Amino acid sequence: MGHTGHGPHRANDTHFPGVTGEYRMCRSRYVYVLLWTDGGVCPVSQNPDTPRPSGHVRRGGAATPHMIENRPEPGPEPSGIRPSATAPAKDGRLTPADAFDALYESGAPSLVRQTYLLTGRRALAQESVERAFQQAWHRWPEVAVDRDPAGWVRAAAYEYAMSPWHQLRRSHRRPEEPPADPDHRRLLAALLELPPPYRRTLLLYDGLGLGLPETAAETEATTPATANRLLHAREAIAAQLPELASPAELHRRLDELADAEKLQTPKAAQVRADSERRARLWTRAAIASTALLVAATALAAWTAPTRYEPPQAPGSTVTGVPPRMGPGPLTKAQKTLRAHLQSNPANIPHRLHPEPT
């Protein structure tokens, strides 16, 4: 798909033209209907563009949407979309796999570079994009009818990449190799010093060129809060790199930084296969957990008592009882007498002689 160059672009354009050097993704204000005509796919757009209010950047105080400066308009719209590695089905319609592959091939290369600017880690950027597209394939009926499928995947990738749980990984304890260019290193370091919400807002607005309402919606913040984040992020960048005080220059440098990283993405078929394999594993784990829970419940029901059994009263110590007395051990003489009496029972007096019964 064509692009409009490396300059700043319109407010609602979700493409990152200069940063990615790739093609423009579907816009949030467009609904693309894919129709096969003469072997090509033509977009039918709805909801025409509406101009964004112009204004200027005012530092300090509470920011409002009209305080963010307007950016120059791009060139003409691209004339069509042509997936590079998909073909129509025999009946002339796109299969779900074809549609997913078209979305992946047009969006994954740019999204992985965007995520690298967000995290500063190459492996995490690749993993985040792959995981986001796996989720998209797993929930494809929902994503396919979304008004901005590329935005859905982008939000999923950003959320995964910015998860604080990644800090517990052993690989994150080692610093990432910085870019080779000194200017790129300084810009990336300045970006990573920003708080994650500020960094994401700056990337969406000044990098991708989303409008302020769209940026606020994607970052789950109010429009004034998003404007304040953007202004403070620009001030923080300009404090370290005064030459980037201009949003246009900042956009150009973000383009160059992302273009310098050659990050690879797996094939769309592999992503779909990994998504299906992960879904099968989770399904089996859920079935095993359910079976284990049912077995434990059945065992508890089988071994549980069927009637009330009162508990045994605890024992208590009884005092005042004399100790139990008894004969002591026999002496040697007593043992000899006992043996003699047992061996000669007839030699005792008559009155003591037992009578037969």
For each residue, the residues with C-beta under 8 A, 3 or more apart:
1: 23 24 78 80 81 82 106
2: 23 24 78 79
3: 15 17 22 23 24 78
4: 7 9 15 17 24 74 75 76
5: 17 18 74 75
6: 17 18 252 255
7: 4 17 18 72 74 248 251 252
8: 71 72 74 206 209 247 248 251
9: 4 13 15 17 71 73 74 209
10: 13 49 52 71 73 74 209
11: 52 71 209 210 211 212 214
12: 27 28 29 49 52 210 211 214
13: 9 10 24 27 74 208 209 210
14: 24 25 26 27 28 148 150 151 154 208 209 210 214
15: 3 4 9 20 23 24 25 27 110 208 209
16: 19 20 110 113 114 207 208 209 258
17: 3 4 5 6 7 9 20 21 22 24 74 255
18: 5 6 7 21 251 252 254 255 256 258 259
19: 16 110 113 114 117 207 208 254 255 257 258 259
20: 15 16 17 109 110 113 114 258 259
21: 17 18 255 259
22: 3 17 106 109 110
23: 1 2 3 15 78 106 110
24: 1 2 3 4 13 14 15 17 27 78
25: 14 15 106 107 110 150
26: 14 30 32 148 149 150
27: 12 13 14 15 24 30 148
28: 12 14 147 148 151 210 214
29: 12 47 49 50
30: 26 27 43 45 46 47
31: 45 46 47 147
32: 26 43 44 45 81
33: 43 44
34: 41 42 43 81 94 99 102
35: 41 42 44
36: 39 40 41 88 92 93 94
37: 40 41 42
38:
39: 36 88
40: 36 37 80 82
41: 34 35 36 37 80 81 82 83 94 102
42: 34 35 37 80 81
43: 30 32 33 34 80 81
44: 32 33 35
45: 30 31 32 48
46: 30 31
47: 29 30 31
48: 45
49: 10 12 29
50: 29
51:
52: 10 11 12 70 211
53: 65 66 70
54: 69 70
55: 66 67 68 69 70
56: 67 69
57: 67 68 69 231 234 247
58: 61 63 67
59: 231 235
60:
61: 58
62: 224 228
63: 58 67 68 224 227 228 230 231
64: 67 223 224 227
65: 53 68 212 213 223 224 227
66: 53 55
67: 55 56 57 58 63 64 227 231
68: 55 57 63 65 205 212 227 230 231
69: 54 55 56 57 247
70: 52 53 54 55
71: 8 9 10 11 209 247 248
72: 7 8 248
73: 9 10
74: 4 5 7 8 9 10 13 17
75: 4 5
76: 4
77:
78: 1 2 3 23 24 81
79: 2
80: 1 40 41 42 43
81: 1 32 34 41 42 43 78 102 106
82: 1 40 41
83: 41 86 98 101 102 105 106
84: 105 106
85: 101 105 268
86: 83 94 98 101 102 105
87: 98
88: 36 39 92 93 94 98
89: 92 93 94 95 98
90:
91:
92: 36 88 89
93: 36 88 89
94: 34 36 41 86 88 89 98 99 102
95: 89 98 99
96: 99 100 140 144
97: 100 101 272
98: 83 86 87 88 89 94 95 101 102
99: 34 94 95 96 102 103 144
100: 96 97 103 104 133 136 137 140 268 272
101: 83 85 86 97 98 104 105 268 269
102: 34 41 81 83 86 94 98 99 105 106
103: 99 100 106 107 136 149 150 153
104: 100 101 107 108 133 268 271
105: 83 84 85 86 101 102 108 109 268
106: 1 22 23 25 81 83 84 102 103 150
107: 25 103 104 110 111 150 153 154
108: 104 105 111 112 129 133 265 268
109: 20 22 105 112 113 263 265
110: 15 16 19 20 22 23 25 107 113 114
111: 107 108 114 115 129 132 153 154 157
112: 108 109 115 116 125 126 129 263 265
113: 16 19 20 109 110 116 117 125 258 259 261 263
114: 16 19 20 110 111 117 118 154 203 207 208 258
115: 111 112 118 119 124 125 128 129 157 158 161
116: 112 113 119 120 121 122 125 258 261 263
117: 19 113 114 120 188 191 203 207 254 257 258
118: 114 115 125 158 161 162 199 200 203
119: 115 116 124 125 128 161 162
120: 116 117 176 188 191 192
121: 116 124 125 172 176
122: 116 125 126 176 261 263
123: 126 127 171
124: 115 119 121 127 128 161 166 172
125: 112 113 115 116 118 119 121 122 128 129 161 263
126: 112 122 123 129 130 263 264 265
127: 123 124 130 131 160
128: 115 119 124 125 131 132 157 158 160 161
129: 108 111 112 115 125 126 132 133 157 265
130: 126 127 133 134 265 266 271 274
131: 127 128 134 135 156 157 160
132: 111 128 129 135 136 153 154 156 157 160
133: 100 104 108 129 130 136 137 153 268 271 275
134: 130 131 137 138 271 274 275 278
135: 131 132 138 139 156 275
136: 100 103 132 133 139 140 143 149 152 153 156
137: 100 133 134 140 271 272 275 276
138: 134 135 275 278 279
139: 135 136 142 143
140: 96 100 136 137 143 144
141: 144 145
142: 139 145 146
143: 136 139 140 146 149 152 153
144: 96 99 140 141 149
145: 141 142
146: 142 143 149 151 152
147: 28 31
148: 14 26 27 28 151 152
149: 26 103 136 143 144 146 152 153
150: 14 25 26 103 106 107 153 154
151: 14 28 146 148 154 155 214 218
152: 136 143 146 148 149 155 156
153: 103 107 111 132 133 136 143 149 150 156 157
154: 14 107 111 114 132 150 151 157 158 218
155: 151 152 158 159 218
156: 131 132 135 136 152 153 159 160
157: 111 115 128 129 131 132 153 154 160 161
158: 115 118 128 154 155 161 162 200 218
159: 155 156 162 163
160: 127 128 131 132 156 157 163
161: 115 118 119 124 125 128 157 158 166
162: 118 119 158 159 196 200
163: 159 160 166
164: 167
165: 168
166: 124 161 163 169 172
167: 164 172
168: 165 172
169: 166 172 173
170: 173
171: 123 174
172: 121 124 166 167 168 169
173: 169 170
174: 171
175:
176: 120 121 122
177:
178: 184 185 188 189
179: 184 185 188 257 260 261
180: 184 260
181: 184 185 260
182: 185 186
183: 186 187 253
184: 178 179 180 181 187 188 256 257 260
185: 178 179 181 182 188 189
186: 182 183 189 190 240 241
187: 183 184 190 191 237 241 244 253 254 257
188: 117 120 178 179 184 185 191 192 257
189: 178 185 186 192 193
190: 186 187 193 194 236 237 240 241
191: 117 120 187 188 194 199 202 237
192: 120 188 189 199
193: 189 190 236 240
194: 190 191 198 199 202 233 236 237
195: 198 199
196: 162 199 200
197: 200 201 219 221 229
198: 194 195 201 202 229 230 232 233 236
199: 118 191 192 194 195 196 202 203 233
200: 118 158 162 196 197 203 204 219
201: 197 198 204 205 215 219 221 226 229 230 233
202: 191 194 198 199 205 206 207 229 230 233 234 237
203: 114 117 118 199 200 206 207 208 254
204: 200 201 207 208 210 214 215 218 219
205: 68 201 202 208 209 210 211 212 215 226 230
206: 8 202 203 209 230 234 247 250 251 254
207: 16 19 114 117 202 203 204 251 254
208: 13 14 15 16 19 114 203 204 205
209: 8 9 10 11 13 14 15 16 71 205 206 251
210: 11 12 13 14 28 204 205 214 215 218
211: 11 12 52 205 214 215
212: 11 65 68 205 215 216 223 226 227 230
213: 65 216 217 223
214: 11 12 14 28 151 204 210 211 217 218
215: 201 204 205 210 211 212 218 219 226 230
216: 212 213 219 221 222 223 225 226
217: 213 214 220
218: 151 154 155 158 204 210 214 215
219: 197 200 201 204 215 216 226 229
220: 217
221: 197 201 216 225 226 229
222: 216 225 226
223: 64 65 212 213 216 226 227
224: 62 63 64 65 227 228
225: 216 221 222 228 229
226: 201 205 212 215 216 219 221 222 223 229 230
227: 63 64 65 67 68 212 223 224 230 231
228: 62 63 224 225 231 232
229: 197 198 201 202 219 221 225 226 232 233
230: 63 68 198 201 202 205 206 212 215 226 227 233 234
231: 57 59 63 67 68 227 228 234 235
232: 198 228 229 235 236
233: 194 198 199 201 202 229 230 236 237
234: 57 202 206 230 231 237 238 245 247 250
235: 59 231 232 238 239
236: 190 193 194 198 232 233 239 240
237: 187 190 191 194 202 233 234 240 241 244 250
238: 234 235 241 242 244 245
239: 235 236 242
240: 186 190 193 236 237
241: 186 187 190 237 238 244
242: 238 239 245
243: 249
244: 187 237 238 241 249 250 253
245: 234 238 242 249
246: 249 250
247: 8 57 69 71 206 234 250 251
248: 7 8 71 72 251 252
249: 243 244 245 246 252 253
250: 206 234 237 244 246 247 253 254
251: 7 8 18 206 207 209 247 248 254 255
252: 6 7 18 248 249 255 256
253: 183 187 244 249 250 256 257
254: 18 19 117 187 203 206 207 250 251 257 258
255: 6 17 18 19 21 251 252 258 259
256: 18 184 252 253 259 260
257: 19 117 179 184 187 188 253 254 260 261
258: 16 18 19 20 113 114 116 117 254 255 261
259: 18 19 20 21 113 255 256
260: 179 180 181 184 256 257
261: 113 116 122 179 257 258
262:
263: 109 112 113 116 122 125 126
264: 126
265: 108 109 112 126 129 130
266: 130 270 271
267: 270 271
268: 85 100 101 104 105 108 133 271 272
269: 101 272 273
270: 266 267 273 274
271: 104 130 133 134 137 266 267 268 274 275
272: 97 100 137 268 269 275 276
273: 269 270 276 277
274: 130 134 270 271 277 278
275: 133 134 135 137 138 271 272 278 279
276: 137 272 273 279 280
277: 273 274 280 281
278: 134 138 274 275 281 282
279: 138 275 276 282 283
280: 276 277 283 284
281: 277 278 284 285
282: 278 279 285 286
283: 279 280 286 287
284: 280 281 287 288
285: 281 282 288 289
286: 282 283 289 290
287: 283 284 290 291
288: 284 285 291 292
289: 285 286 292 293
290: 286 287 293 294
291: 287 288 294 295
292: 288 289 295 296
293: 289 290 296 297
294: 290 291 297 298
295: 291 292 298 299
296: 292 293 299 300
297: 293 294 300 301
298: 294 295 301 302
299: 295 296 302 303
300: 296 297 303 304
301: 297 298 304
302: 298 299
303: 299 300
304: 300 301
305: 308 309
306:
307:
308: 305
309: 305
310:
311:
312:
313:
314:
315:
316:
317:
318: 321
319:
320:
321: 318
322: 325
323:
324:
325: 322
326:
327:
328:
329:
330: 334 335 338
331: 334 335
332: 335 336
333: 336 337
334: 330 331 337 338
335: 330 331 332 338 339
336: 332 333 339 340
337: 333 334 340 341
338: 330 334 335 341 342
339: 335 336 342 343
340: 336 337 343 344
341: 337 338 344 345 348
342: 338 339 345
343: 339 340
344: 340 341 347 348
345: 341 342 348 353 354
346: 353
347: 344
348: 341 344 345 352 353
349: 352 353
350: 353
351:
352: 348 349
353: 345 346 348 349 350
354: 345
355:
356:
357:
